[in-house]
Amino acid sequence: MSVLSSIVQLVVALSVLIILHEIGHFIAARITKVEVEEFGLGYPPRALTLFEINGTKYTLNWLPLGGFVRLKGEVDADTPGGLHTANPWARLFIYAAGPIMNFLVGVLIFAFMYTQTGAPDYTKVEIVGVASGSPAEQIGLQDGDIITGVAGITVDSTQILSETIYANLGKDIDFSFRRGEADYEVSIVPRENPPEGEGAIGIIMSNATYPINIFEALPLGGQATYYHTLFLLMIPGEIIRGAIDPGLARPVGYKGIYDAYQYVQQRDEPLTDSPVSLNVLQFFASISISLAVFNLLPIPALDGGRIAFTLPEIFLRRRIPIEWQNVINLISMTALIALFLYINFLDFANPIQFP
């Protein structure tokens, strides 16, 4: 794939994720009766107004990445029908709706991936790799074989298989597996000192999968999104603990995102009848979830910061003056832009090295 083609794909995909975020804000504003003055594709300066419906201008702007929603009365506490004259719960909903939309996108992408790969059956252990010259290869085990028993014990989890094998190192034990519709039983001797990087019998094991439709896959998509979010939130602690290299976990700018996109494109083959690979789908699911998590951080100018400004009004019945909010948001936005420029500089000066 050419560099230009990759750049175009990445810009389009990132723009879609950002626009979906803004659609979340837009829908919430409509539901709560807060007027929307403009829904823009791209960032100003404005190129043209496409049309106007119900008082909202839909515009096309010159900077072709993402989009924005401009709500009435965003910086004014007294504008009728504006954001800051709305109920604080309504404002909370509007601020949260953008990140929620990105979480939902993550759920849908992961769910679609499960419809392509199947859902894991945690009661069945499948061989997905056999090391050359290993005991497993010597007895004829192949990728796709389902292990049903070892040393007289029924195998219904990867943990049972692993524990039983390592409890019988150097011993000749029975080994049962299913290939297609046929069942087989052989003998195998787990190695006491296997080569580095290999296990006692030389297999890579995983759980078997079964086909599911998109509706069955949605709970799994939600679970995957939850665990990915949890992983992102744990990164600072893992860096402090030394479990993650800070250089690999640092924020990246546009070039860093492009480098990561190039990397995942080379990792696996496209899905059947689809030009998109699983790694690319997971990459964009991760980007969408990262957008949601980042925007929910309690930093002024971000959705999380605006939520933080709203909470005292809900729980203490005291509003932080809108003038204070505007000044703090402006200072924060200036700092975020400076940080963003620095991160983009690092992408060139000290690019992330992928494995």
C-alpha positions as CSV (number, residue, x, y, z in Angstrom):
1,M,0.0,0.0,0.0
2,S,1.4,3.4,-1.0
3,V,2.2,6.1,1.6
4,L,-0.4,8.4,0.1
5,S,-3.1,5.7,0.3
6,S,-2.3,5.0,3.9
7,I,-2.4,8.6,4.8
8,V,-5.8,9.1,3.1
9,Q,-7.2,6.0,4.8
10,L,-5.9,7.2,8.2
11,V,-7.2,10.7,7.8
12,V,-10.6,9.5,6.8
13,A,-10.8,7.0,9.6
14,L,-9.7,9.4,12.3
15,S,-12.1,12.0,10.9
16,V,-15.0,9.5,11.1
17,L,-14.1,8.7,14.8
18,I,-14.0,12.5,15.7
19,I,-17.2,13.2,13.8
20,L,-19.0,10.4,15.5
21,H,-17.8,11.9,18.8
22,E,-19.3,15.2,17.8
23,I,-22.5,13.5,16.7
24,G,-22.8,12.2,20.3
25,H,-22.7,15.8,21.5
26,F,-25.2,16.8,18.8
27,I,-27.7,14.1,19.6
28,A,-27.6,14.8,23.3
29,A,-28.1,18.6,22.7
30,R,-31.1,17.8,20.5
31,I,-32.6,15.5,23.2
32,T,-32.1,18.2,25.9
33,K,-33.4,21.0,23.8
34,V,-30.1,22.9,23.7
35,E,-29.8,24.8,20.4
36,V,-27.0,23.8,18.0
37,E,-25.8,26.7,15.9
38,E,-23.3,24.8,13.7
39,F,-22.3,21.3,12.9
40,G,-19.0,21.5,11.0
41,L,-17.1,18.9,8.9
42,G,-13.4,19.7,9.3
43,Y,-12.1,22.7,11.2
44,P,-12.4,26.5,10.4
45,P,-11.9,28.6,8.4
46,R,-15.2,27.8,6.8
47,A,-15.2,26.8,3.2
48,L,-19.0,26.9,2.6
49,T,-22.4,26.3,4.3
50,L,-23.9,23.1,2.9
51,F,-27.4,23.7,4.2
52,E,-29.4,24.8,7.3
53,I,-32.0,22.8,9.2
54,N,-33.9,23.8,12.4
55,G,-31.5,26.7,13.0
56,T,-28.4,24.6,12.6
57,K,-25.9,25.4,9.9
58,Y,-24.1,22.4,8.4
59,T,-20.7,23.5,7.1
60,L,-17.7,22.3,5.3
61,N,-14.4,23.7,6.6
62,W,-10.9,23.9,5.1
63,L,-8.9,21.8,7.6
64,P,-9.9,18.3,6.6
65,L,-9.7,16.4,9.9
66,G,-12.7,15.6,12.1
67,G,-15.4,18.1,12.9
68,F,-17.1,20.1,15.6
69,V,-20.4,21.1,17.2
70,R,-21.0,24.7,18.2
71,L,-23.7,25.0,20.8
72,K,-25.6,28.2,21.5
73,G,-24.4,30.0,24.6
74,E,-21.3,28.0,25.2
75,V,-19.5,31.0,26.8
76,D,-22.5,32.9,28.0
77,A,-24.6,32.0,31.1
78,D,-27.6,34.0,30.1
79,T,-28.4,33.1,26.4
80,P,-31.9,31.7,26.2
81,G,-31.9,28.2,24.8
82,G,-28.2,28.0,25.3
83,L,-25.9,25.5,26.9
84,H,-25.4,27.2,30.2
85,T,-29.1,28.0,30.8
86,A,-29.9,24.2,30.5
87,N,-30.3,22.0,33.6
88,P,-26.9,20.8,34.9
89,W,-27.9,17.2,34.4
90,A,-28.6,18.1,30.7
91,R,-25.1,19.6,30.4
92,L,-23.6,16.6,32.0
93,F,-25.3,14.4,29.5
94,I,-24.2,16.6,26.6
95,Y,-20.5,16.6,27.7
96,A,-20.5,12.8,28.3
97,A,-22.3,11.9,25.1
98,G,-19.2,12.4,22.9
99,P,-17.0,9.9,24.8
100,I,-20.0,7.5,25.1
101,M,-20.3,7.5,21.4
102,N,-16.6,6.6,21.0
103,F,-17.0,3.8,23.6
104,L,-20.0,2.5,21.5
105,V,-17.9,2.5,18.4
106,G,-15.3,0.4,20.2
107,V,-18.0,-2.0,21.2
108,L,-19.3,-2.3,17.6
109,I,-15.8,-2.8,16.1
110,F,-14.9,-5.5,18.6
111,A,-18.3,-7.2,18.2
112,F,-17.8,-7.2,14.4
113,M,-14.3,-8.8,14.9
114,Y,-16.0,-11.6,17.0
115,T,-18.4,-12.3,14.1
116,Q,-15.3,-12.8,11.9
117,T,-13.2,-14.9,14.3
118,G,-15.9,-16.6,16.4
119,A,-16.4,-16.4,20.1
120,P,-14.0,-18.3,22.4
121,D,-15.2,-21.6,23.9
122,Y,-13.4,-21.6,27.2
123,T,-14.2,-25.4,27.7
124,K,-12.2,-26.4,24.6
125,V,-8.5,-26.2,24.1
126,E,-7.2,-25.9,20.5
127,I,-3.7,-26.2,19.2
128,V,-2.7,-23.1,17.2
129,G,1.0,-23.8,16.8
130,V,3.4,-26.8,16.9
131,A,7.2,-26.3,17.3
132,S,9.5,-28.1,14.8
133,G,11.1,-31.1,16.3
134,S,9.0,-31.0,19.5
135,P,7.3,-34.0,21.1
136,A,4.0,-32.7,19.8
137,E,5.3,-32.7,16.2
138,Q,6.8,-36.2,16.7
139,I,3.4,-37.7,17.6
140,G,1.7,-35.9,14.7
141,L,-0.2,-33.1,16.4
142,Q,-1.4,-30.3,14.1
143,D,-2.9,-26.8,14.2
144,G,-6.7,-27.1,14.8
145,D,-6.5,-30.3,16.9
146,I,-8.8,-30.1,20.0
147,I,-7.2,-31.6,23.1
148,T,-9.7,-33.7,25.0
149,G,-7.5,-35.4,27.6
150,V,-4.1,-35.8,29.2
151,A,-2.8,-38.3,31.7
152,G,-6.3,-39.6,32.2
153,I,-7.7,-36.2,33.1
154,T,-10.4,-34.5,30.9
155,V,-9.1,-31.3,29.5
156,D,-11.7,-28.5,29.7
157,S,-9.4,-25.5,30.1
158,T,-5.9,-24.3,29.2
159,Q,-5.0,-24.2,32.9
160,I,-5.8,-27.9,33.5
161,L,-3.8,-28.9,30.4
162,S,-0.8,-26.8,31.4
163,E,-0.8,-27.9,35.1
164,T,-1.2,-31.6,34.2
165,I,1.7,-31.6,31.6
166,Y,4.1,-29.8,34.1
167,A,3.1,-32.3,36.8
168,N,4.3,-35.2,34.6
169,L,7.6,-33.9,33.1
170,G,9.8,-36.8,31.8
171,K,6.9,-39.3,32.1
172,D,5.1,-41.2,29.3
173,I,1.5,-40.1,29.5
174,D,-1.7,-40.6,27.5
175,F,-2.7,-37.7,25.2
176,S,-6.2,-37.6,23.6
177,F,-7.3,-35.2,20.9
178,R,-10.0,-34.7,18.3
179,R,-9.3,-33.9,14.6
180,G,-12.5,-33.2,12.6
181,E,-14.9,-35.9,13.6
182,A,-12.3,-38.5,14.6
183,D,-10.8,-39.0,18.1
184,Y,-7.3,-40.2,18.7
185,E,-5.2,-41.3,21.6
186,V,-1.3,-41.3,21.6
187,S,1.5,-41.2,24.1
188,I,3.8,-38.3,24.8
189,V,6.7,-37.5,27.1
190,P,6.8,-33.8,28.2
191,R,10.3,-32.4,28.1
192,E,12.0,-31.5,31.4
193,N,14.3,-29.0,29.7
194,P,12.7,-27.7,26.5
195,P,14.4,-25.2,24.2
196,E,14.1,-21.5,25.2
197,G,10.7,-20.1,24.1
198,E,9.0,-23.5,23.9
199,G,6.9,-25.4,26.3
200,A,7.2,-28.9,27.6
201,I,5.5,-30.5,24.6
202,G,6.0,-27.7,22.1
203,I,2.5,-26.4,21.4
204,I,0.8,-23.0,21.4
205,M,-2.6,-23.5,22.8
206,S,-5.7,-21.3,22.7
207,N,-9.5,-21.8,23.1
208,A,-11.5,-23.1,20.3
209,T,-14.1,-20.8,18.8
210,Y,-17.7,-21.0,17.6
211,P,-19.5,-18.8,15.1
212,I,-21.8,-16.0,16.4
213,N,-23.9,-13.3,14.9
214,I,-23.6,-9.6,15.6
215,F,-26.3,-9.5,18.3
216,E,-24.6,-12.4,20.2
217,A,-21.2,-10.6,19.8
218,L,-22.3,-7.3,21.3
219,P,-21.8,-8.4,25.0
220,L,-18.3,-9.7,24.0
221,G,-17.6,-6.4,22.3
222,G,-18.6,-4.6,25.5
223,Q,-16.4,-6.8,27.5
224,A,-13.4,-6.2,25.2
225,T,-14.0,-2.4,25.4
226,Y,-14.2,-2.6,29.2
227,Y,-10.9,-4.4,29.5
228,H,-9.2,-2.1,26.9
229,T,-10.4,0.9,28.9
230,L,-9.1,-0.6,32.1
231,F,-5.7,-1.3,30.4
232,L,-5.4,2.4,29.3
233,L,-6.2,3.6,32.8
234,M,-3.6,1.3,34.3
235,I,-0.8,2.4,32.1
236,P,0.5,5.2,34.4
237,G,0.7,2.8,37.3
238,E,2.4,0.2,35.2
239,I,5.0,2.7,34.0
240,I,5.7,3.7,37.7
241,R,6.0,0.0,38.5
242,G,8.4,-0.6,35.7
243,A,6.2,-3.1,33.9
244,I,5.9,-0.9,30.8
245,D,8.6,1.0,29.0
246,P,7.7,4.7,29.2
247,G,9.1,5.2,25.7
248,L,6.5,2.8,24.3
249,A,3.6,4.2,26.3
250,R,4.1,7.9,25.6
251,P,1.4,9.8,23.8
252,V,1.9,10.2,20.0
253,G,0.9,12.8,17.5
254,Y,-0.1,12.4,13.9
255,K,3.1,10.9,12.7
256,G,3.2,8.5,15.6
257,I,-0.4,7.4,14.8
258,Y,0.7,6.9,11.1
259,D,3.7,4.9,12.1
260,A,1.5,2.7,14.3
261,Y,-1.0,2.3,11.5
262,Q,1.8,1.2,9.1
263,Y,3.0,-1.3,11.6
264,V,-0.4,-3.0,12.2
265,Q,-1.1,-3.1,8.5
266,Q,1.9,-5.4,8.1
267,R,1.0,-7.7,11.0
268,D,-1.6,-10.0,9.4
269,E,-3.6,-10.8,6.3
270,P,-7.0,-9.2,5.4
271,L,-10.2,-11.0,6.5
272,T,-11.9,-13.2,3.9
273,D,-13.8,-11.0,1.3
274,S,-12.7,-7.9,3.2
275,P,-9.8,-5.5,2.6
276,V,-9.4,-4.8,6.3
277,S,-7.3,-6.9,8.7
278,L,-8.2,-7.8,12.3
279,N,-5.2,-5.8,13.5
280,V,-6.4,-2.7,11.6
281,L,-9.9,-3.1,13.1
282,Q,-8.4,-3.4,16.6
283,F,-6.2,-0.4,15.9
284,F,-9.2,1.8,15.2
285,A,-11.2,0.4,18.1
286,S,-8.2,1.3,20.3
287,I,-8.1,4.8,18.9
288,S,-11.8,5.3,19.5
289,I,-11.6,4.1,23.1
290,S,-8.5,6.2,23.6
291,L,-10.4,9.3,22.4
292,A,-13.2,8.5,24.9
293,V,-10.8,8.0,27.8
294,F,-8.7,11.1,27.0
295,N,-11.7,13.3,26.7
296,L,-13.1,12.2,30.0
297,L,-9.9,13.2,31.9
298,P,-10.7,16.0,34.3
299,I,-8.7,18.6,32.4
300,P,-10.3,21.9,31.7
301,A,-11.3,22.4,28.0
302,L,-11.9,18.7,27.6
303,D,-15.3,17.0,28.2
304,G,-14.1,15.6,31.5
305,G,-13.1,19.1,32.7
306,R,-16.4,20.5,31.7
307,I,-18.1,17.7,33.6
308,A,-15.9,18.6,36.7
309,F,-17.2,22.2,36.4
310,T,-20.8,20.9,36.4
311,L,-20.6,18.6,39.4
312,P,-20.5,21.3,42.1
313,E,-23.7,22.8,40.7
314,I,-25.3,19.3,40.9
315,F,-24.2,18.3,44.4
316,L,-23.5,21.6,46.1
317,R,-26.0,23.8,44.3
318,R,-23.3,26.3,43.6
319,R,-22.2,27.2,40.0
320,I,-18.6,28.0,39.2
321,P,-18.9,31.5,37.5
322,I,-19.0,31.1,33.8
323,E,-16.3,33.8,33.5
324,W,-13.9,31.7,35.6
325,Q,-14.7,28.6,33.5
326,N,-14.0,30.5,30.2
327,V,-10.6,31.7,31.5
328,I,-9.6,28.3,32.9
329,N,-10.7,26.6,29.7
330,L,-8.7,29.1,27.5
331,I,-5.5,28.6,29.6
332,S,-6.0,24.8,29.5
333,M,-6.6,24.8,25.7
334,T,-3.5,26.9,25.1
335,A,-1.4,24.4,27.3
336,L,-3.0,21.4,25.5
337,I,-2.1,22.9,22.1
338,A,1.5,23.5,23.2
339,L,1.7,19.9,24.5
340,F,0.2,18.6,21.3
341,L,2.9,20.4,19.3
342,Y,5.6,19.1,21.5
343,I,4.3,15.5,21.2
344,N,4.3,15.9,17.4
345,F,7.8,17.2,17.5
346,L,8.8,14.1,19.5
347,D,7.3,11.9,16.8
348,F,10.0,13.1,14.5
349,A,12.9,13.7,17.0
350,N,12.4,10.4,18.9
351,P,10.0,8.1,17.1
352,I,8.5,5.1,18.9
353,Q,10.4,1.9,18.0
354,F,8.0,-1.0,17.4
355,P,9.0,-4.6,18.1
